Amino acid sequence: MKKAILYRISYLVEVDEEEISDHKGKEKFWKLAWGKLPEQEIVLDEQHKAEWQSTSTLYLDPLTMNCGQCARCHGWTTDREKPDPIRGLSNGATVDGELLCDECLPDHHPWAF
């Protein structure tokens, strides 16, 4: 019996707000990103290939969404201990009032990597 595996791969691009202030700017980056991605399928070996399934775009807004930059390394992360974590970002948590990614969390923390 065959099983299906869905791999989700996320890329994050930081841009200046004015670069995407209109549809034309957003479309520019969408086309640039798509131009760098592989063909519709990726051949893994002679018997297996990864087939494209879907694409989505999410404009991150730390003021209204559960996301932000790690206070130490500045990588984007989501607080897994708060509602609505964003899947696709690094796991993180708030410690002593600072949002930290899984790699910067104290070793004993449950979300530490």
Protein Blocks (a to p, Z undefined) as FASTA:
>chain_A
ZZdddddddddddddfklmmpmklmmmmmmmmmmmpccfbdcfblmbccddfbdcddddd
fklmccdddfklopacddfkbghiaehiacdddeehiacdfklpcfklmkbZZ
